Amino acid sequence: MKALRVLGAGLVLAMAVTACGSSTSANETGNASGAAGDATQASQAGFPRVIEHAMGTTEVKAQPKRVVALDQSFVDAVLTLDTEVIGFTMYRSMGEELPDYLKPVAANAANAVTVGTLEAPSLEKIAALKPDLIVSAKVRHEALYDKLSAIAPTVFSETTGAIWKENLRLMGKALGKEDLAEQRITAYQERAAKIGGEIKEKNGGTLPTISIARFAGEPTVRLYVENSYSGVVLKDVGFPRPEGQPTVTDTIMVAISEERIADLDADHIFVSSYEDPSVASTQKKFVANPLWGKLKGEKHDVNDQTWMTAVGMQGAHVMLDDLATIFGVDPAKQA
C-alpha cells in the first residue's frame, strides 16, 4: 500500500509538471492569453522581429494588422500582401479615394482614410489611427522618420521606382509575409513571360523594340530607360530597346528636346501624359514638330497613372493588361 501511495504521488507530480510545461508553451505561442488565433499567427511568422531598412533597424513586436502607407507604391505593396491599409497620403493621381487600379485588392482598404498630402502628412491624423506599422521611403519622408517612429514601428525603403519588387519583399519582411511576397512576384513574372512569349510568336519569333515616352511638364519629353518602373515591367515581358538608345542605370529617364525626337524611335512607342495644362501645351508642340511625324514606330497612348505613378504590383498587372490588348494576345490571367 505504501508503495502504491508513493507511485500515486509520483504520477500526480508528473502530471503537474507536464501541466506547467504545457502552460509555458501556451504562453510562448500566445494561446494562454485567449487570443489564440492572432498570437499563434504572429509566433509562426516570427514575431517579434527586427527589420533592417534604409533608416537602420526597427523592432516589430507583433504581426502588423493596421498599416499607414505614406507613399502610393507602399499602398499597393501592403494591399498586395493581403494586409489592411488604414491611412494613405494624397499625391497627384491619388486623391481622397484610392485609384481604380487597386480595385482587385481594395477590400483591405475599405476603412482607409487620407492623412494629408505626400509632401506634408499629418502626424496628428496618423497617430489618431493607432497604426501598428508605418511605411514609406527615405527619399520621401526622411525628415519625419523620428516623429513617425514615436507613433508606431516605422520601416522605410531607400526609394521607390525601379526597386518596386525589392520594396514588396521589404514589406513581406515587415508584415511577416515573405512567402506571400515571393508568390506574388513569381506569379507576376510568369504572367509577364507568358505575354512576352505570345507577342514573340505572333511577331514571327522576335520581340519588337520599344520606347517609353512621357510628357510631364518640362519643355522636353522624357525617355524612360530600363531602370524605371515601367521600364522594369516591359523588360520583364522581354522587350528589347533599340540599338543605341540610352541604357543609363543611375537615372530613370533622359530628357529629349525637340531636336532629338528621333531618339524616341522604336518599333512601338508608348506615350503617357501627366494631366496638366502645361503638359498639354508641351505635347502639342512636340506632336506638331515634323520630326514627330517621321518616327517610324507605332505610337500607343497609355495611362500615366498606371504606367508612371503606380509603382507597384497592381499597377504592373494593369500594364500587362494593356500590352495584351495592344498586341492582341492572351492576357494570361490566373483564375
C-alpha positions in Angstrom: 0.0 0.0 0.0 2.9 2.4 0.9 4.5 1.7 -2.5 1.2 2.4 -4.2 0.8 5.7 -2.4 4.4 6.7 -3.4 3.6 5.7 -7.0 0.4 7.7 -7.0 2.1 10.8 -5.6 4.7 10.4 -8.3 2.1 10.4 -11.0 0.3 13.4 -9.6 3.7 15.3 -9.5 4.5 14.2 -13.1 1.1 15.4 -14.3 1.6 18.8 -12.5 5.0 19.2 -14.1 3.5 18.3 -17.5 0.7 20.8 -17.0 3.2 23.5 -16.1 5.2 22.7 -19.2 2.0 23.0 -21.3 1.1 26.3 -19.8 4.6 27.7 -20.5 4.4 26.5 -24.1 0.9 28.0 -24.5 2.2 31.4 -23.2 5.0 31.3 -25.7 2.6 30.9 -28.6 0.0 33.2 -27.2 -2.7 30.7 -26.6 -2.8 31.1 -22.9 -4.0 34.7 -23.2 -7.1 33.7 -25.0 -6.1 35.5 -28.3 -5.1 32.2 -29.8 -5.6 33.0 -33.5 -3.7 36.2 -33.8 -0.9 35.4 -31.3 -0.3 32.0 -32.9 -0.1 33.5 -36.3 2.4 36.1 -35.1 4.5 33.5 -33.4 4.6 31.4 -36.6 5.5 34.4 -38.6 8.5 35.0 -36.4 7.5 37.9 -34.2 8.8 39.9 -32.5 11.4 40.6 -35.3 13.9 43.2 -36.2 13.7 44.7 -39.7 16.7 46.2 -41.4 15.8 49.1 -43.7 17.0 52.4 -45.1 16.9 54.2 -41.8 18.5 51.5 -39.7 16.6 48.8 -37.8 13.1 48.6 -36.3 11.6 46.1 -33.9 8.2 44.9 -34.9 6.8 43.2 -31.8 3.7 41.6 -33.3 2.4 40.9 -36.8 1.0 44.2 -38.2 -2.7 44.4 -38.9 -3.2 48.2 -39.3 -0.8 49.9 -41.6 -0.4 53.6 -42.6 1.3 53.8 -46.1 2.7 57.2 -46.8 3.6 56.5 -50.5 1.4 55.3 -53.2 3.7 52.4 -54.1 3.5 51.1 -50.5 -0.3 51.3 -50.5 0.0 48.9 -53.5 2.5 46.7 -51.7 0.7 46.3 -48.4 -2.7 45.6 -50.1 -1.0 43.1 -52.4 0.1 41.3 -49.3 -3.4 41.0 -48.0 -3.0 43.4 -45.2 -5.2 46.3 -44.2 -4.2 49.9 -45.1 -5.9 52.3 -42.7 -4.2 55.5 -43.9 -2.6 57.0 -47.0 -1.4 60.3 -48.5 -2.8 62.3 -51.4 -0.4 62.8 -54.3 -1.2 63.9 -57.9 -3.2 60.9 -59.2 -4.2 59.7 -55.8 -6.8 61.9 -54.1 -9.1 61.1 -51.3 -10.2 57.9 -53.0 -7.9 55.0 -53.9 -7.4 54.7 -57.7 -9.3 52.2 -59.8 -6.2 50.0 -60.5 -6.2 49.0 -56.8 -9.7 47.5 -57.0 -8.5 43.9 -57.1 -7.1 44.4 -53.6 -9.3 47.2 -52.3 -11.2 45.0 -49.8 -8.2 45.6 -47.5 -8.6 49.3 -47.7 -12.3 49.6 -47.0 -11.7 51.8 -44.0 -8.7 53.7 -45.3 -8.6 57.5 -44.9 -6.2 60.2 -46.1 -3.6 61.6 -43.6 -2.6 64.6 -45.6 -0.5 65.0 -48.7 2.6 63.1 -49.6 4.6 66.3 -49.2 3.1 67.1 -45.7 1.5 64.1 -44.0 -0.3 65.0 -40.7 1.3 63.4 -37.7 -1.8 64.0 -35.7 -4.0 62.2 -38.2 -1.6 59.3 -38.3 -1.4 59.0 -34.6 -5.2 59.1 -34.3 -5.5 56.0 -36.5 -3.4 54.0 -34.0 -1.4 52.1 -36.6 0.9 49.2 -35.7 3.2 49.9 -38.7 4.0 53.0 -40.8 5.8 52.5 -44.1 7.3 54.9 -46.6 10.6 55.7 -48.4 13.6 57.7 -47.2 13.5 59.8 -50.3 10.0 60.9 -49.3 10.0 61.3 -45.5 13.5 61.1 -44.1 12.9 64.3 -42.0 9.8 62.8 -40.4 11.3 59.4 -39.5 11.9 60.0 -35.8 8.5 61.5 -35.3 6.8 58.7 -37.1 8.7 56.1 -35.1 7.4 57.7 -31.9 3.9 56.9 -33.1 4.4 53.3 -34.3 7.2 51.0 -35.7 8.3 52.6 -38.9 10.0 51.0 -41.9 11.5 52.9 -44.9 12.9 51.8 -48.2 15.6 53.8 -49.7 13.5 55.0 -52.6 10.7 53.8 -55.0 10.5 53.3 -58.7 12.7 50.5 -60.3 13.1 48.7 -57.0 9.4 48.1 -56.5 9.8 44.4 -56.3 12.5 44.7 -53.7 10.2 47.0 -51.8 7.5 44.4 -51.9 9.9 42.0 -50.3 10.7 44.5 -47.6 7.0 44.8 -46.9 6.9 41.0 -46.7 9.5 41.0 -44.0 7.8 43.8 -42.0 4.4 42.0 -42.3 5.7 38.5 -41.7 4.6 37.5 -45.2 7.8 36.9 -47.0 6.5 33.7 -48.7 3.4 35.6 -50.0 5.6 38.3 -51.4 7.6 35.8 -53.3 4.5 34.1 -54.5 3.0 37.3 -55.8 6.3 38.3 -57.6 6.7 34.8 -59.1 3.1 34.9 -60.4 3.6 38.3 -61.9 6.9 37.4 -63.6 5.4 34.2 -65.0 2.5 36.2 -66.4 4.8 38.8 -67.9 6.9 36.0 -69.6 3.8 34.3 -71.0 2.6 37.5 -72.6 6.0 38.1 -73.9 6.1 34.7 -75.4 2.7 35.2 -77.1 3.8 38.5 -78.6 7.1 37.0 -79.8 5.3 34.1 -81.5 2.8 36.5 -83.1 5.7 38.7 -84.3 7.4 35.9 -86.2 9.7 34.7 -83.5 11.2 38.0 -82.3 10.0 40.7 -79.9 9.7 44.2 -81.3 11.8 47.0 -79.8 10.1 49.6 -77.6 10.4 53.1 -76.2 8.6 54.7 -73.3 8.0 58.5 -73.6 6.3 60.8 -71.1 5.1 64.4 -71.2 5.3 65.7 -67.6 5.5 69.5 -67.8 9.1 70.3 -68.8 9.9 71.8 -72.2 11.1 68.3 -73.2 9.8 64.8 -73.4 11.1 62.1 -71.0 12.5 58.9 -72.5 12.2 56.3 -69.7 15.0 53.8 -69.6 15.0 50.2 -68.3 15.9 51.4 -64.8 12.4 52.8 -64.3 9.1 51.4 -63.0 7.6 50.9 -66.4 11.0 50.1 -67.9 11.3 47.1 -65.5 7.8 45.8 -66.4 8.5 45.9 -70.1 11.9 44.3 -69.6 10.2 41.5 -67.6 8.0 40.9 -70.7 11.2 40.7 -72.7 11.0 43.7 -74.9 14.4 44.9 -76.2 15.4 48.5 -76.7 16.6 49.9 -80.0 20.3 49.8 -80.6 21.9 53.0 -79.4 19.1 54.0 -77.0 20.4 55.2 -73.6 20.8 52.4 -71.1 21.9 54.5 -68.1 21.4 52.9 -64.7 21.8 56.0 -62.4 18.6 57.7 -63.5 15.1 56.6 -64.7 14.8 58.8 -67.7 16.6 61.0 -70.2 15.2 64.4 -71.2 14.7 64.7 -75.0 14.5 68.0 -76.7 12.6 68.6 -79.9 15.8 68.4 -81.9 16.3 64.9 -80.6 12.8 63.5 -81.2 14.4 60.7 -83.4 16.0 59.2 -80.2 12.5 58.1 -79.2 12.1 55.8 -82.2 11.4 52.1 -81.8 9.0 49.5 -83.3 6.5 50.5 -80.7 6.4 53.8 -78.7 4.3 54.0 -75.5 3.3 57.6 -74.8 1.9 58.8 -71.5 1.0 62.4 -70.4 0.5 63.8 -66.9 -2.8 65.7 -66.9 -1.9 69.4 -66.6 -2.4 72.4 -68.9 1.4 72.9 -69.2 1.9 69.3 -70.2 -0.8 69.5 -72.9 1.0 72.6 -74.3 4.4 70.9 -74.5 2.9 67.7 -76.0 1.0 69.8 -78.6 4.3 71.5 -79.6 6.2 68.2 -79.9 3.4 66.4 -81.9 3.3 69.4 -84.3 7.1 69.0 -85.0 7.7 67.3 -88.3 10.3 65.0 -86.6 7.4 63.5 -84.5 5.6 62.6 -87.7 8.8 60.9 -89.1 9.0 58.5 -86.2 8.6 55.0 -87.8 7.3 53.3 -84.7 3.7 52.7 -83.9 2.6 55.0 -81.1 0.3 54.0 -78.2 -1.2 56.3 -75.7 -1.1 54.7 -72.3 -2.5 55.7 -68.8 0.0 57.9 -66.9 -1.3 56.8 -63.6 -0.6 53.1 -64.0 2.5 53.4 -66.3 4.2 56.1 -64.3 3.0 56.7 -60.8 1.5 53.4 -59.6 5.0 51.9 -58.9 3.7 48.6 -57.6 2.4 45.1 -58.3 -1.2 46.1 -59.1 -0.2 48.8 -61.5 2.2 46.4 -63.2 -0.6 43.9 -63.8 -2.7 46.7 -65.4 0.3 47.4 -67.7 0.3 43.7 -68.7 -3.4 44.0 -69.4 -2.6 47.0 -71.7 0.1 45.1 -73.5 -2.1 42.1 -74.1 -4.7 44.3 -75.6 -2.3 46.4 -77.7 -0.7 43.3 -79.2 -3.9 41.2 -79.3 -2.6 38.2 -77.2 -4.0 36.2 -74.3 -3.7 38.3 -71.1 -2.6 35.1 -69.2 -4.6 36.0 -66.2 -4.7 33.5 -63.4 -8.1 32.1 -62.3 
